[in-house]
Amino acid sequence: MPNLLLTEKCVRSCPYCFAKEYLKKSKANLLSWENLIYIADLLEFSKEKHLSLLGGEPALHPDFVDFVLYLHQRNFHVNVFTSGIMSAHTLETAQNYLLKIPVENLSFVCNYNHPDSSTAKETKQINRFFKTFSKYISLSFNLYQKDFDFTFLVDAIIKYNLKKHIRLGLAQPIPGQKNECLNLNEIRGMAENFRNQLDILEQNRITLGFDCGMPLCIFSNDDIGRLFKLNKGRVVFSCGPAIDIGPDMQTWACFPLANYEKKSLYDFDNVEDIKKYFATQNKQIREERNGIFEECRTCTYFNELCMGGCLAHLINE
């Protein structure tokens, strides 16, 4: 599922943001209608009918609602990654038009930081977004500190009747730059705290999906068994090209690797060629060590059940 950046402006400045340096250096701010139509044509030609809209904050684009409606009319499933922080006017416009789209064709993934890290105004906007689009929304949370608690995520899901699913990611390093993220030793230690969080998810029947770059070996067999049952048999420890497309029509493997290598979208004839190009690039980076831990060199499960964590760690080294 390719990720399309509508804008490079954002409403937040998260300490772990691995898109920060890209957003800071980029010159193009807004995706044009001409480029949106070109991308939609390319995806349709490639028989790719799912795409995600990102930013920055995609709702900051003045044509955000019209873009979603246009893509829906072309029978795309649209997934919007958002902070939930948007103006009253944008939310009202979205409410008037986007609630007419079936939940099978539109979804929102809300990157939900702990309320203590938000201003009162931001919290009010997020809660208003939750109330308006509840049945369309699942939550996303990025781990960048050793201590974390899922309770506030579960509370929001129950209070606003959101989808019973949490997308869990590890904040990844930015090669050559600095952001807050767990180092390799902390990633190993993180699993113990994570284990304590499974109880509340099981009690409320909330499934958990890992974003790419989560290593398999940090979890015990008991953890994996519980995750297997919680997620009805689906537990994935992948790390592959996500395919991000910027407003300037540059494309790259994923945000942590945005500074590593980019290519023009016009260099490719279809989405499959883009995926193959960056998959080859990723394979070359992994050839020396396989994964982020020394044990990845000889791991039985590497390249079958686990891809050995995020490549950004290897590039940093």
Salt bridges, closest charged atoms under 4 A:
GLU21 OE2 - LYS24 NZ 3.22
ASP41 OD1 - ARG74 NH2 2.79
GLU44 OE2 - LYS49 NZ 3.43
GLU44 OE1 - ARG74 NH2 2.84
GLU48 OE1 - LYS275 NZ 3.41
ASP116 OD2 - HIS114 ND1 3.61
GLU122 OE1 - ARG12 NH2 3.63
ASP199 OD1 - ARG226 NH2 2.71
GLU202 OE1 - ARG226 NH2 2.73
ASP211 OD2 - ARG167 NH2 2.94
ASP223 OD1 - ARG195 NE 2.81
ASP267 OD2 - LYS263 NZ 3.75
GLU294 OE2 - ARG297 NE 2.67
GLU295 OE2 - ARG188 NH2 2.85
GLU317 OE1 - ARG289 NH1 2.34
